[in-house]
Amino acid sequence: MDSAKINISSQIGKLELRNPFILASGTLGISGPMLKYIAQEGAGAVITKSFGLNAREGYPGPVMTEVTGGFLNSMGLPNPGAEAMKNEIHEAKKSGMPIIASIFGFNEDEYVQAASYADKANADALELNVSCPHVEQVGVEIGLDPELLKKVTRAVKKSFHGPIIVKLSPNASDIVEIAEAAANGGANALTVTNTMKAMAIDIETRRPILGGKFGGLSGPALKPIALRCVYQIYEKISLPIIGCGGITCCRDVVEFLLAGASAVQIGTAIVSKDIGVFKELAQDLIHYMSKHNHQKLEEIIGTAHV
Ligand SMILES: Cc1cc2nc3c(=O)[nH]c(=O)nc-3n(C[C@H](O)[C@H](O)[C@H](O)COP(=O)(O)O)c2cc1C
């Protein structure tokens, strides 16, 4: 196939992306100018750091440590609050690329209020972080409770007018049940997945390494788990899926597409590779599609299912 004829644009509900590569929330912090730069450097869309209604300092360090096959982080969701994030989103929007606002809250009302700030900032879509594994009372408590998740998703739809993406936790014992709850709440797409709850211990001090004790595992060690979650959800739930977890090379991307993802998020690979990873993945994906005679992503998505 002539590579000039290959189209790698991706459709996530009403969200149209020039390519399927999205910057994952939080891995590069909160800065609007940084998000704008990444969007200009080849990402199909970028997601903000998760923000809540009020500013939060996060946890004392260390907040990150390397483990075999990835990293653990327990940032503790530091962010300047919704009012300040509105300005970061405005700045990022100057890129002309889709900007997705990620929000969290300690209860339904906080989600609804944070979502209204994202709406005022004209974010192109909203990602609900209901899956942070290291901050108590926020995220996982909601993201692992199907009834609560359905309620929060439904409530948020009243204050944000664009597509709602629910970011699921790999810590769920039945991720399909959680995905179904998000769908029933009116989610327009799912991000699969956030980090996995994990820890590391220093054998000399004999104490947990992370200031927050537990952290979220990201990077290649997470990939087979996230991939399994995408595969299982694709079989039962008819919502667009954005794969996320340990994606570092084109082979990983193709695996997620075959499992059923329509797009993928890149997080930790930015640290190991740098921002050029978006352009590199796009080139390599076009090369793969050319080799296998595919013109559009739809010809690959979900084809690992028999
Ligand atoms: C330092 C760091 C900060 C993160 N902050 C957030 C966040 O604010 N909100 C969120 O939903 N996910 C956050 N994540 C999770 C990532 O968005 C992503 O889901 C996870 O890292 C798995 O993808 P990866 O293996 O490609 O990094 C963070 C991850 C890291 C490593």
PDBQT file of the ligand as one rigid body, heavy atoms in Angstrom, charges set to zero:
ROOT
HETATM    1  C1  LIG A 401       3.848  11.186  37.259  1.00  0.00    +0.000 C 
HETATM    2  C2  LIG A 401       2.488  10.734  36.855  1.00  0.00    +0.000 A 
HETATM    3  C3  LIG A 401       1.394  11.551  37.120  1.00  0.00    +0.000 A 
HETATM    4  C4  LIG A 401       0.114  11.138  36.741  1.00  0.00    +0.000 A 
HETATM    5  N1  LIG A 401      -0.942  11.962  36.993  1.00  0.00    +0.000 NA
HETATM    6  C5  LIG A 401      -2.197  11.576  36.595  1.00  0.00    +0.000 A 
HETATM    7  C6  LIG A 401      -3.311  12.439  36.782  1.00  0.00    +0.000 A 
HETATM    8  O1  LIG A 401      -3.200  13.563  37.276  1.00  0.00    +0.000 OA
HETATM    9  N2  LIG A 401      -4.524  11.978  36.373  1.00  0.00    +0.000 N 
HETATM   10  C7  LIG A 401      -4.725  10.755  35.792  1.00  0.00    +0.000 A 
HETATM   11  O2  LIG A 401      -5.855  10.416  35.424  1.00  0.00    +0.000 OA
HETATM   12  N3  LIG A 401      -3.677   9.930  35.576  1.00  0.00    +0.000 NA
HETATM   13  C8  LIG A 401      -2.433  10.326  35.967  1.00  0.00    +0.000 A 
HETATM   14  N4  LIG A 401      -1.367   9.496  35.732  1.00  0.00    +0.000 N 
HETATM   15  C9  LIG A 401      -1.600   8.196  35.058  1.00  0.00    +0.000 C 
HETATM   16  C10 LIG A 401      -1.344   8.317  33.547  1.00  0.00    +0.000 C 
HETATM   17  O3  LIG A 401      -2.202   9.250  32.935  1.00  0.00    +0.000 OA
HETATM   18  C11 LIG A 401      -1.517   6.944  32.858  1.00  0.00    +0.000 C 
HETATM   19  O4  LIG A 401      -2.858   6.507  33.044  1.00  0.00    +0.000 OA
HETATM   20  C12 LIG A 401      -0.584   5.889  33.442  1.00  0.00    +0.000 C 
HETATM   21  O5  LIG A 401       0.688   6.456  33.693  1.00  0.00    +0.000 OA
HETATM   22  C13 LIG A 401      -0.438   4.656  32.537  1.00  0.00    +0.000 C 
HETATM   23  O6  LIG A 401       0.102   5.001  31.286  1.00  0.00    +0.000 OA
HETATM   24  P1  LIG A 401       1.674   4.870  30.949  1.00  0.00    +0.000 P 
HETATM   25  O7  LIG A 401       2.090   3.500  31.362  1.00  0.00    +0.000 OA
HETATM   26  O8  LIG A 401       1.768   5.151  29.490  1.00  0.00    +0.000 OA
HETATM   27  O9  LIG A 401       2.374   5.925  31.768  1.00  0.00    +0.000 OA
HETATM   28  C14 LIG A 401      -0.072   9.882  36.100  1.00  0.00    +0.000 A 
HETATM   29  C15 LIG A 401       1.034   9.062  35.830  1.00  0.00    +0.000 A 
HETATM   30  C16 LIG A 401       2.299   9.463  36.196  1.00  0.00    +0.000 A 
HETATM   31  C17 LIG A 401       3.468   8.557  35.906  1.00  0.00    +0.000 C 
ENDROOT
TORSDOF 0
